Amino acid sequence: MPPEGPMNPYMNLIKLSVGSDSVESLIDWQTNRSGQRSEGKYYHVTRMWPKREAEILAGGSIYWVIKGEILCRQRILGFDEKIGNDGIRRCGIVLDADIRRVSPVLRRPFQGWRYLSPVDAPPDLRHGREDEPALPRDLDRALAEIGVL
């Protein structure tokens, strides 16, 4: 991630990955089952267009909440206007295909997307640890609740 500061201010988004059971199911959806692809890139459609677009495009990512935990992120490459069959203008968040796992953080459900400051974003898992088997969900949650993870 780019360093935060006056030379490179950026902002992230956070969003629930509704219907995903794991990072693998999110990857499968984006690459194999979703019709939301253009020029080989997946885009996520949302009703609201971020007002902080320039900050997000300066190096921000979307952090995905899966089953109550922030588990991964994707770089945001751009925003495209998408007009639905109902004629309503929507925002297509264009995402990098590379999905990076992050240190799990518990997150309560919310609607839509929210801004996520780089200071509050969980760190990426260290190189070489991305493919390690995950802890059992109950143990992972218990450790997160006491601040170990």
VEXMARLUM-487692 format. One line per 8 residues: number of its first residue (from 1); their letters; for each residue x, y, z of C-alpha. Coordinates in nm, 4 decimals. Layout:
<rs>
NUM = a = X,Y,Z ~ ...
</rs>
This chain:
<rs>
1 = mppegpmn = 0.0000,0.0000,0.0000 ~ 0.1250,0.3525,-0.0690 ~ 0.2391,0.5432,0.2388 ~ -0.0110,0.7791,0.3920 ~ 0.0749,1.1428,0.4281 ~ 0.0560,1.4787,0.2561 ~ 0.2586,1.3542,-0.0437 ~ 0.0234,1.0631,-0.1120
9 = pymnlikl = -0.3167,1.1057,0.0530 ~ -0.5519,0.8206,-0.0246 ~ -0.8679,0.6611,0.1097 ~ -1.0100,0.3082,0.1055 ~ -1.3604,0.1665,0.0918 ~ -1.5019,-0.1198,0.2967 ~ -1.7932,-0.3351,0.1766 ~ -1.9744,-0.6524,0.2761
17 = svgsdsve = -1.9247,-0.9355,0.0295 ~ -2.2830,-1.0597,0.0462 ~ -2.3130,-1.4273,-0.0424 ~ -1.9430,-1.5054,-0.0024 ~ -1.8457,-1.7781,0.2431 ~ -1.4706,-1.7345,0.1991 ~ -1.2070,-1.5464,0.0046 ~ -1.2088,-1.8375,-0.2408
25 = slidwqtn = -1.5824,-1.7998,-0.3033 ~ -1.5330,-1.4256,-0.3660 ~ -1.2586,-1.5062,-0.6188 ~ -1.4789,-1.7697,-0.7851 ~ -1.7706,-1.5265,-0.8121 ~ -1.5616,-1.2486,-0.9651 ~ -1.3733,-1.4675,-1.2128 ~ -1.6276,-1.7322,-1.3132
33 = rsgqrseg = -1.9862,-1.6469,-1.2290 ~ -2.0406,-1.2719,-1.2261 ~ -2.1651,-1.0946,-1.5364 ~ -2.0039,-0.7746,-1.4078 ~ -1.6936,-0.7859,-1.6257 ~ -1.5686,-0.5398,-1.8823 ~ -1.2432,-0.5591,-2.0778 ~ -1.1345,-0.8508,-1.8602
41 = kyyhvtrm = -1.1834,-0.6643,-1.5336 ~ -1.4432,-0.7222,-1.2630 ~ -1.6452,-0.4252,-1.1433 ~ -1.8729,-0.4053,-0.8417 ~ -2.1910,-0.2042,-0.8921 ~ -2.3175,0.0222,-0.6167 ~ -2.5833,0.2916,-0.6041 ~ -2.3707,0.5702,-0.4631
49 = wpkreaei = -2.0710,0.7344,-0.6308 ~ -1.7906,0.8151,-0.3807 ~ -1.7461,1.1860,-0.3238 ~ -1.3810,1.1208,-0.2346 ~ -1.3059,0.9645,-0.5737 ~ -0.9684,1.1369,-0.6211 ~ -0.8418,1.0172,-0.2817 ~ -0.9518,0.6607,-0.3542
57 = laggsiyw = -0.7860,0.6595,-0.6965 ~ -0.4608,0.7826,-0.5365 ~ -0.3945,0.4291,-0.4086 ~ -0.7035,0.3042,-0.2272 ~ -0.8463,-0.0453,-0.2041 ~ -1.1813,-0.2011,-0.1274 ~ -1.1678,-0.4159,0.1869 ~ -1.4110,-0.7067,0.1778
65 = vikgeilc = -1.6033,-0.8184,0.4868 ~ -1.6848,-1.1886,0.4612 ~ -1.8906,-1.3597,0.7311 ~ -1.8295,-1.0755,0.9783 ~ -1.4548,-1.0361,0.9212 ~ -1.2416,-0.8170,0.6973 ~ -1.0440,-1.0868,0.5139 ~ -0.9059,-0.9356,0.1931
73 = rqrilgfd = -0.8679,-0.6299,-0.0236 ~ -0.8478,-0.5333,-0.3900 ~ -0.6959,-0.2196,-0.5402 ~ -0.9507,0.0146,-0.6919 ~ -0.8532,0.0977,-1.0500 ~ -1.1350,0.3317,-1.1426 ~ -1.5041,0.4163,-1.1447 ~ -1.7301,0.3653,-1.4453
81 = ekigndgi = -2.0845,0.4845,-1.4932 ~ -2.3286,0.1939,-1.5275 ~ -2.6879,0.2535,-1.6335 ~ -2.9232,-0.0226,-1.5220 ~ -3.2233,-0.1606,-1.7107 ~ -3.4287,0.0743,-1.4934 ~ -3.2408,0.3759,-1.6346 ~ -3.0791,0.4600,-1.3007
89 = rrcgivld = -2.7142,0.5735,-1.2986 ~ -2.4905,0.3601,-1.0789 ~ -2.1213,0.3416,-0.9963 ~ -1.9118,0.0502,-1.1218 ~ -1.6049,0.0168,-0.8985 ~ -1.3367,-0.1316,-1.1252 ~ -1.1112,-0.3681,-0.9306 ~ -0.7676,-0.5201,-0.9785
97 = adirrvsp = -0.7874,-0.8982,-1.0221 ~ -0.5243,-0.9456,-0.7480 ~ -0.7019,-1.0150,-0.4177 ~ -0.4724,-0.9686,-0.1176 ~ -0.5503,-1.1412,0.2106 ~ -0.5277,-0.9229,0.5193 ~ -0.5052,-0.9942,0.8902 ~ -0.8642,-1.0787,0.9881
105 = vlrrpfqg = -1.0566,-0.8101,1.1762 ~ -1.4096,-0.8490,1.3105 ~ -1.6628,-0.6100,1.1607 ~ -2.0318,-0.5711,1.2359 ~ -2.2780,-0.5729,0.9439 ~ -2.3586,-0.2433,0.7714 ~ -2.5320,-0.1397,0.4530 ~ -2.3631,-0.0091,0.1428
113 = wrylspvd = -1.9971,0.0842,0.1566 ~ -1.8054,0.3058,0.3964 ~ -1.4788,0.4947,0.3802 ~ -1.1893,0.3236,0.5588 ~ -0.8857,0.5272,0.6570 ~ -0.5471,0.3664,0.5870 ~ -0.4741,0.3975,0.9592 ~ -0.7776,0.1771,1.0387
121 = appdlrhg = -0.7195,-0.0750,0.7587 ~ -0.5834,-0.4171,0.8561 ~ -0.2349,-0.4983,0.7278 ~ -0.1765,-0.7414,0.4438 ~ -0.0676,-1.0873,0.5518 ~ 0.3083,-1.1225,0.5325 ~ 0.4507,-1.2583,0.2089 ~ 0.4479,-1.6360,0.2124
129 = redepalp = 0.1627,-1.6619,0.4636 ~ -0.1212,-1.6059,0.2163 ~ -0.1713,-1.9785,0.1523 ~ -0.1449,-2.0968,0.5126 ~ -0.4606,-2.2703,0.6289 ~ -0.6929,-2.0385,0.8171 ~ -0.7575,-2.0843,1.1848 ~ -1.0941,-2.2332,1.2735
137 = rdldrala = -1.3480,-1.9483,1.2601 ~ -1.4418,-1.9713,1.6318 ~ -1.0765,-1.9609,1.7415 ~ -1.0033,-1.6752,1.5013 ~ -1.2950,-1.4734,1.6388 ~ -1.1983,-1.5438,1.9992 ~ -0.8395,-1.4282,1.9351 ~ -0.9609,-1.1151,1.7545
145 = eigvl = -1.1980,-1.0294,2.0393 ~ -0.9134,-1.0302,2.2931 ~ -0.6862,-0.8351,2.0597 ~ -0.4364,-1.1072,1.9700 ~ -0.4941,-1.0874,1.5927
</rs>
